[in-house]
Each structure stands twice: as C-alpha cells, then as structure tokens.
Amino acid sequence: MALHQAYTLLRKKHPQFIYKSFAWELKNNQLNCNWHFHTAPNLDFHPTLSIPLPKTDQKNQFDRSIIDWLVFNIGLVESLSYWKATASPEIIIKAGGLNSQQIEWWHKLLIGGMGEYFYLNKIEFTAKKFVEIVADKHEITKAAATMLKNTISLNKNAYLIPVGGGKDSIVSLELLKLHRLQNPDLKLLATTINPTQASLDVINQSGLNSVIVTRQLDPLLLTLNQQGYLNGHTPFSALLAFVSTLVTYLYNYQNIVLSNEQSANEGNVRYLGQIVNHQYSKSFAFEQSFRQYIAPMMKINYFSLLRPYGELKIAKLFSQLGSKYFSVFRSCNRGQKTNSWCGKCSKCLFAWTILFPYLGEQKLSTIFAHNLFKNSQLKNTILELIGESNTKPFDCVGTYEESKMALSWAVEWYKKTNKPLPALLQETVPALDKNPDKNKFFSQPQKAPQPPIPPKLNTQHFLTKDLTKLLQSYV
C-alpha cells in the first residue's frame, strides 16, 4: 500500500485525537507527570515524565497552578508523537483551555515542526481543513490568571543549559564557564532528557551539576508502528523548551540557554509550496515564537547562546575550548546505542567536514577511527550537503554554504600539502568550482592554507549585552 493511501485510510478510521487529561505528583523527591491521549475509536496512550527535585524540600513553596499550566503544555507537545500515528483530522483538547491565539500557535508548531513527517509520508498537509484544533476557548486559563496575579521571581543569574553529546552544547558550556570567571555569582546547571552516554560524559567532563529528566513513551506507539501506522520526526526541541521551563521553575532559574546556531534556519526541501525544515524547533523563528508564547505567563529568558554563530565559528571554538571532550563527544544518531560514530551517515560526514579545517586529518582520524573523505560510499551524502541534490539531509547539519566552505578548504589543503585527493573530495570538485565566491573565505596561498575565516556575528538573536560582549571577544 502506498504511503499516501495508508494516510488517507488511517484518517478515516481514526477521525479524532483527544488530549483527555494530565496529572502530576511529588513523590520520592521527584515530580512525576503523566498524560492520557485517546485516538478514537480504540487507542489509548499514557506517556510519563519524571524530573528530580532540588535536594532542599520545596514542596510547600511550589504553586500548583504553575506546575499545572506547564505540565498541560508539555502534554500538548507530547501529543504530537501520538497524533502522528494516524494524522487524525481533528485534535480535541479536553485537558485544559486555550485562547484563539494559543490555538493558532499550536497549529503553527504542528505544521512547521512536522514538515519532515508530512514530506516522507506524502501527506497533503496544505489541504483545506487538514487538521483542526478544538479547545475550550477561554481568553485565559485559570492557571495562567493565577500566574499573572502572583509574579514569579526567579534567579536572573542562574542559567539552565540543555546538553546533548555534540560540539554545540560543549561550546556553550565552556563559554558560560568562562563568563562565570568574571561573574562569580553566576549559577550554571545542565539538563538533559533520556541522556545518551555521550551526554552524560559531556556533563561529567564539564564539572557541572545536572538534572536528568526521564521520559517514557507509551509502548503501544511502537506496536502501532510495526503494524503499519504512520511514523516520523516530531519537534523534539519544542518539547525540550517546555520541559526546561518546568525545570527552571522547580530549581529557581530564570535563563534557559540553548545551543542552536544560525544554520538551523535553513530548510531541507520544498514540499507542496512550503519549506520543510528538519530543525524548525531549533530555528530562530521558533525561538522567537516560544518567547512570545511563554512571556505572559512566566519571566523566563529562553535563548540560544550560539545563535549569532554559524557552524564554522562553532567548529573553530570547539577546537580551541573543547579539547578535553574530543574523546567523548558524539553527534551520530545511529551510533547512540553503542556510543560511537557510525561513519556512514550525514551527521558523521558533516561533523568530520566542518571540523577538518580546525582539527586536521590526523586528529580527526583518531576521533572517527578513519578518514571519512576516503569513503566513496558517501558520495550522495556529500552532494546533498552542498546542495547538489534535491534534498538536504534530514539531520542537524549546517548550511550548504558552510559545507562548501569547509570542503573547498579541505581540497586546497590536500593540494598544498601534495597529498592525494581522497575519493569523496574528488566528487565535490566540479560542484565547488561552480562557486564563484569560494576564494573569499580563505587567506593568501601558503604551503598549507589557513582555516576559513568564519563570517561576523549574526545580529538576529536574543543575547543580553554581557553575553554579546562575551561572544564578540571570540569572533
């Protein structure tokens, strides 16, 4: 059965997806949350989430209405993981109220954040009345009203840092630690959801305390996938945004520091007249939108420290600040279970490519076990990275221009050092030669060319003046 036929039949069989309820309790020094989603007529899902509480007993200090509102919103993001199984045409919210602007916000997240899912499943998401979100349209929820009356005073010198296992969050960690040297009152706390071994190793190497969040999907979802129900990418970073907001409230932190760069703004493919962006919930558009959504309720400063930077600058900083992480960082999704670089995917190839100018062939080969430029089987992948294919890889990789710059430098490096050009780079030369501006990124010819000079800071960001000054000192 064709994917688009399965999608049509599933929508008819399951016309409604219902967010029925949520609940939470403080138990065993944890905040335990659970949700109930129902896909009519016969599917029920009960995912859970647990957050360890601060060591000090604050049970009597928490405002239940604040936790109610945040857990309700986490459920709205979580629901997308279950709605996607059937793409039901109607989403009914019974667990809480939303005003018209909030409904519009969630509809925008669904359309923007699920683009890859729509594309790969051949779903006609632009059709009229593709999906309708129905909720009790209160102008403001009771929980929100309570929050507005009771101003929440969170520590403005406290920074919560979501951490993955890759180079980006490492650069953020190390920059903030340097910032703390000049600001001794600064508090830093790492957080992660269902961490990989690499995430735990990075946090351990950083020396920071951490909050480890445990998320449990309903196993029925996997069963349905095996039965032919729909599957695909969901906006995980949107879930991270709301979960991190709840952690900041529980721990009295005002700032959530993401590690999303300029590159996340570039899409992967055009589908049905819309740009599909695998990294939509990492984009500046989502960052801005989330800040606007959360602002009336809580004084949370949600921003990406690396937004002014592109991948080249981050790679350069990682080479300078992250040496103690070289043996533990990982960005490969395929190798998460084995804590390894698979060396065969777009994530591995992009990480190799962008770091090559700054770490060099020998050092990178010790990290990846072999030279990825010699793997001719990655020909299609490298062409996708530089825009010589219809689709950019559906992964967290940099822009076409950044990949071209790093690859152009690598080609020049092999030429200047009189080393044979690896097979994969040979494939890229014709495409790179078509780029009339390629030489502007490099210094004057030398025996071995200097690494490309990253562009200046992007001004589209939400950094405070002191953090902007911090980044400017590393331009």
Residue pairs with C-beta under 8 A, 6 or more apart in sequence:
1 9
1 228
2 122
3 120
3 121
3 122
4 121
4 122
4 123
4 124
6 228
6 230
7 87
7 121
7 122
7 123
7 230
10 85
10 86
10 87
10 229
10 230
11 86
11 87
11 88
11 89
13 86
14 39
14 40
14 41
14 43
14 86
14 88
15 40
15 88
15 89
15 90
16 39
16 40
16 88
16 90
16 91
16 92
17 37
17 38
17 39
17 40
17 79
17 82
17 83
17 86
17 88
17 90
17 91
17 92
18 37
18 38
18 39
18 40
18 91
18 92
18 94
19 35
19 37
19 75
19 76
19 79
19 91
19 92
19 93
19 94
19 95
20 36
20 37
20 38
20 94
20 95
21 35
21 36
21 94
21 95
22 33
22 34
22 35
22 36
22 71
22 72
22 75
22 95
22 96
23 33
23 34
23 35
24 31
24 32
24 33
24 34
24 67
24 68
24 71
25 31
25 32
26 32
26 53
26 59
26 62
29 52
29 53
29 55
30 50
30 51
30 52
30 53
31 50
31 51
31 53
31 67
31 246
31 250
32 48
32 49
32 50
33 48
33 49
33 50
33 51
33 71
33 74
34 46
34 47
34 48
34 49
35 45
35 46
35 47
35 48
35 75
35 78
35 79
35 95
36 44
36 45
36 46
37 44
37 45
37 46
37 47
37 78
37 79
37 82
37 83
38 44
38 45
39 45
39 82
39 83
39 85
39 86
39 88
40 88
43 85
43 86
43 220
43 224
44 220
45 82
45 218
45 220
45 221
46 218
47 78
47 81
47 82
47 215
47 216
47 217
47 218
48 215
48 216
49 74
49 78
49 213
49 214
49 215
49 216
49 243
50 213
50 214
51 211
51 213
51 243
51 246
51 247
51 250
52 211
52 212
53 250
54 250
54 251
54 252
58 250
62 249
62 250
63 146
63 147
63 150
63 152
65 142
65 143
65 146
65 147
66 143
66 146
66 147
66 152
66 249
66 298
67 246
67 249
68 96
68 143
69 96
69 141
69 143
69 144
69 147
69 297
70 242
70 245
70 246
70 249
71 246
72 95
72 96
72 141
72 143
73 242
74 239
74 242
74 243
74 246
75 95
76 93
76 106
77 109
77 235
77 238
77 239
77 242
78 239
79 91
80 110
80 113
80 114
80 234
80 235
81 217
81 221
81 234
82 218
82 221
83 91
84 114
84 117
84 230
84 231
84 232
84 234
85 221
85 224
85 225
85 229
85 230
85 231
86 229
86 230
87 121
87 123
87 131
87 230
88 131
89 129
89 130
89 131
89 132
90 131
90 132
90 134
91 131
91 132
91 133
91 134
92 134
92 135
93 133
93 134
93 135
93 136
96 135
96 136
96 141
96 143
97 135
97 136
97 137
97 138
97 141
97 142
98 106
98 133
98 135
98 136
98 137
98 138
98 141
99 137
99 138
99 139
99 140
100 137
102 135
102 293
103 133
103 135
103 137
105 289
105 293
106 133
107 131
107 133
108 289
109 235
109 238
109 281
109 286
109 289
110 131
110 133
111 125
111 274
112 235
112 277
112 280
112 281
112 285
112 286
113 234
113 235
113 238
113 280
113 281
113 286
114 125
114 232
114 233
114 234
114 235
115 125
115 271
115 274
115 275
115 276
115 277
115 278
115 280
116 232
116 233
116 268
116 276
116 278
116 394
117 123
117 230
117 232
117 233
117 234
118 125
118 271
118 272
118 276
119 269
119 271
119 276
120 232
120 394
121 230
121 232
124 130
124 272
125 131
125 272
125 274
126 272
126 273
126 274
140 148
144 296
144 297
147 297
147 298
148 296
148 297
151 299
152 249
152 298
152 299
153 299
154 248
154 249
154 252
154 253
154 254
154 298
154 299
154 300
155 187
155 252
155 253
155 254
156 254
156 255
156 301
157 183
157 185
157 186
157 187
158 186
158 187
158 188
158 189
158 248
158 251
158 252
158 253
158 254
158 255
159 176
159 186
159 187
159 188
159 189
159 253
159 255
159 256
159 257
160 189
160 190
160 191
160 211
160 244
160 247
160 248
160 251
160 253
160 255
160 256
160 257
161 169
161 172
161 173
161 176
161 188
161 189
161 190
161 191
161 208
161 257
161 259
162 169
162 190
162 191
162 192
162 240
162 244
162 256
162 257
162 258
162 259
163 169
163 173
163 190
163 191
163 192
163 195
163 199
163 202
163 203
163 206
163 210
164 192
164 196
164 198
164 199
164 202
164 259
164 331
165 196
165 197
165 198
165 199
165 201
165 202
165 328
165 329
165 330
165 331
166 198
166 329
166 330
166 331
166 351
167 314
167 315
167 318
167 322
167 325
167 329
167 331
167 351
167 355
168 259
168 260
168 261
168 306
168 314
169 202
169 259
170 202
170 206
170 318
170 321
170 322
170 325
170 329
171 259
171 306
171 314
171 317
171 318
171 321
171 322
172 257
172 258
172 259
172 305
172 306
173 188
173 190
173 202
173 206
173 208
174 206
174 317
174 321
174 322
175 305
175 317
175 321
175 470
175 471
175 474
176 186
176 188
176 257
176 305
177 188
177 206
178 470
179 186
179 466
179 467
179 470
180 186
180 188
183 466
187 253
188 208
189 208
189 209
189 210
189 211
189 251
189 253
190 203
190 206
190 208
190 209
190 210
190 211
191 210
191 211
191 212
191 213
191 244
191 247
192 199
192 200
192 203
192 210
192 212
192 213
193 213
193 214
193 215
193 239
193 240
193 243
194 213
194 214
194 215
195 203
195 212
196 330
196 336
196 339
197 330
197 339
198 328
198 329
198 330
198 336
198 339
201 328
201 329
202 325
202 328
202 329
203 210
205 324
205 325
205 328
211 247
211 251
213 243
213 247
225 231
233 278
233 394
235 280
235 281
235 286
236 281
237 258
237 260
237 279
237 281
237 282
237 286
238 281
238 286
238 290
241 256
241 281
241 290
241 302
244 256
244 302
245 256
245 294
245 298
245 300
245 302
247 253
248 254
248 255
248 256
248 300
249 298
254 299
254 300
254 301
255 300
255 301
255 303
256 300
256 301
256 302
256 303
257 303
257 304
257 305
258 282
258 287
258 302
258 303
258 304
258 305
258 306
259 304
259 305
259 306
260 279
260 282
260 283
260 287
260 304
260 306
260 307
261 304
261 306
261 307
261 309
261 310
261 311
261 314
261 398
262 284
262 307
262 308
262 309
262 310
262 399
262 458
262 460
263 279
263 310
263 311
263 397
263 398
263 399
263 402
264 277
264 279
264 282
264 283
264 284
264 396
265 277
265 279
265 283
265 284
265 285
266 277
266 392
266 399
266 400
267 275
267 276
267 277
267 392
268 276
268 277
268 278
268 391
268 392
268 393
268 394
269 275
269 276
269 390
269 391
269 392
270 276
277 283
278 394
278 395
278 396
279 396
280 286
282 396
284 304
284 307
284 460
284 461
287 302
287 303
287 304
287 307
287 462
288 462
290 302
291 302
291 303
291 462
294 300
294 302
301 462
301 464
302 462
303 461
303 462
303 463
304 461
304 462
305 463
305 467
305 471
306 314
307 458
307 460
307 461
307 462
307 463
308 457
308 458
308 459
308 460
308 461
308 463
308 468
308 471
309 317
309 454
309 457
309 458
309 471
310 398
310 399
310 402
310 454
310 455
310 458
311 354
311 398
311 399
311 402
312 354
312 357
312 398
312 402
312 405
312 406
312 452
312 454
312 455
313 454
313 455
313 475
315 354
315 355
315 357
315 358
315 406
316 358
316 451
316 454
317 474
318 325
318 355
318 358
319 355
319 358
319 359
322 329
326 359
326 363
326 367
327 367
330 336
330 339
330 340
330 341
331 341
331 347
331 348
331 351
331 396
332 340
332 341
332 342
332 345
332 347
332 348
332 351
333 345
333 347
333 395
334 342
334 344
334 345
334 347
335 341
335 342
335 348
341 348
341 351
341 367
341 368
341 369
342 348
343 368
343 369
343 370
343 372
343 375
344 375
344 377
344 378
345 381
345 395
346 381
346 384
346 385
346 393
346 395
346 397
347 393
347 395
347 396
347 397
348 368
348 372
349 372
349 378
349 381
349 382
349 385
350 385
350 393
350 395
350 397
350 398
350 403
352 364
352 368
352 372
352 373
353 372
353 382
353 385
353 403
353 406
353 407
353 410
354 398
354 402
354 403
354 406
355 364
356 364
356 373
356 406
356 409
356 410
356 413
357 406
357 409
357 410
357 413
357 451
357 452
358 451
359 367
361 371
364 371
365 371
371 422
372 378
372 424
373 410
373 422
373 423
373 424
373 425
374 422
374 423
374 424
375 423
375 424
376 423
376 424
376 427
378 424
379 424
379 427
380 389
381 393
382 407
382 424
382 427
382 428
383 389
383 427
383 428
383 431
384 391
384 392
384 393
385 392
385 393
385 397
385 400
385 403
386 400
386 403
386 404
386 407
386 428
386 431
386 432
387 400
387 404
388 431
392 400
397 403
404 431
404 432
404 435
404 438
405 438
405 441
405 452
406 452
407 425
407 428
407 432
408 432
408 435
408 438
408 441
408 442
408 452
409 441
409 442
409 449
409 451
409 452
410 425
411 421
411 425
411 428
411 429
411 432
412 442
412 449
413 448
413 449
414 420
414 421
414 422
414 425
415 421
416 445
416 446
416 447
416 448
416 449
417 447
417 448
421 429
432 438
441 452
441 453
442 449
442 450
442 452
442 453
443 449
443 450
443 453
456 475
457 468
457 471
457 472
457 475
461 468
463 471
